[in-house]
């Protein structure tokens, strides 16, 4: 990570958006719209999802320039049981 990018991120507030299903449907579309609409000077959106549902959310969020992490479904259910 470049020094200037690291410094910028240290001043931002990270916001984690999580979905156990990466299919492309209404909830995922709204999640991405909300994450993409944040002021990147103030917020650092991160999307956490699984490959369940085909990966449409992960693909689109990466295309939008949002940091995206894809984890196994079992990890998501174990660490985020309320999702």
N, C-alpha and C positions, 0 to 999 in steps of 0.2 A: 504494500500500500504506500502510495506516495506520501511524503511528509505533510504536504498541504491538505491532502484528503484526510489524513489521520487527525490533524488539528481541527479541521472542520467538523468531523464526526464527534470529537470530544465535546464540542459545544452544542451538539444536537441532542434531542430527546429521542431515544429509540422507542418505536412502537411495534409490537409484535402482533401480527394478524395470523391466526391459525385456523386451519380447516382440515378435518380428517379425510375429506373427499376432495380430490383435485379435478373432478369433472367440471365442465363449463356449464353452469346453470345460474339462476338468479342470485343466490347468496354469494357465490364466488365472483360474479360480475360486480356486485355492489361492493364487495370487499376490495377488489382491485381498483374500482373507481375511487373509493375513499382513500386508499393508500396512495394512489397516483396523484390525487388532488392535494396532498399535504405539501406545505411549504418546505422544500428540501433544505433551506437554510436553517430551519428551526427543528425539523423532524427527520428521523432516519427510519423509514418504514422497512419492515422485514416480514416476508411471508414465509410461514412454515406450513408445509402440507405433506401429503403422502402421494404415492403413485396410484392409489385407488381412484377409479373413475376415469383413467386415461391420461391424466396429466395436463389437461387444458389450462388449469389455473397456473401451474408452474411455468408453462410455456409462455403464456401471455404476460405474466408478471415479469419474467426475465426480459421479454421484448420491450416492456415499459421501463426497463432500467432499475427495477426494484430488486434488492437483494432477496434471493429466494433459496430456501433450503428444503430439500425433499428427504424425508426420513421414512423408515419402514412403518407400516400401519401399526404394528404391535408396539413400537416405541411410542407413537403418538397416544395410543389408548392407555399405555402404562403410565406415562408422565402427565397426560392431560385427560383424566377420566371423565371430566364433565363435557368434553367436546362431542 
